[in-house]
């Protein structure tokens, strides 16, 4: 889990890459983290808390999202 106060710099980027390579599920809560390796990312949208999903990042942890979970998400990234 990567909290909203964590900024991704060179060192943390290496950690995210290693987590992805070894099959860890990465969950985060800041804008843009879905493109930095998070499979699930919590974001504030429309004055509420929503989540984004990245199917490619989840597949590195040998996971698939259910269609029901996908239907509740704010965004789904397939690549």
N, C-alpha and C positions, 0 to 999 in steps of 0.2 A: 504494500500500500504506500502510495506517495502522496503526502498531504499537499494542500494548496500553497503552503509557505515554502515548499522546496522548489528551487530554481534549477533548471537543467542546464548545466555547464559541461565542460569537457569531461570532468571526472564522473559526474552522474550519468552522462551519456554512455560512458563505457559500462557502467553498472547495468543500465537498462539493456544494452546490447547483450551483455553476458546473461542476464535473466532470460531474455528472449531465446538465446542459443541453448540454454539448459532446460527450457520448458517450464519456467515459472509463470504463473498468472499474475500480471501486473494490473493493479487497480489504482486509479489516480483521481484527483479532484481539482484540476485546473485546465483552463482553456489551452487547447493545442496538444495536450498530452496523448490524445488518441493517435496523433501522427508521430509521437516519439516512443511508441512501444506499448502503451497501455491497451489492454483488451477492453476494459470498462473504464469510463471516465465520467465522473459526476460533475455537472456544470450548472450554473444558474442561468435559467432562461425563462423569460416571461414571468418574472418575479416568483419563480419556483425552482426547486431542485429537480433536474432531469439527468438522464444518463445517455452516453453515447457508447456504441459498441464497435469494435474493430474485429471482424471475423478472422482476418489473416493473423493478427496478433494472438487471438485465442487459439488458433490452430497450432501455434508453436507450443502451447501447453496441452496439446491433444484434447482440446475442448471444442464443442459446437454450441451455439446459442439456440435455444428453442424458438420456434416461430412465435410463440406467445410472448417471450421476453423481447424479441425483436420488434413486435408490434407496439410495445410500450416505450421503446427508446425514442430519443429525440433525433438521433441520426445513426445510420449504420454505414460503416466503411467496409467494403468487401475486399479491397486490395491490400 
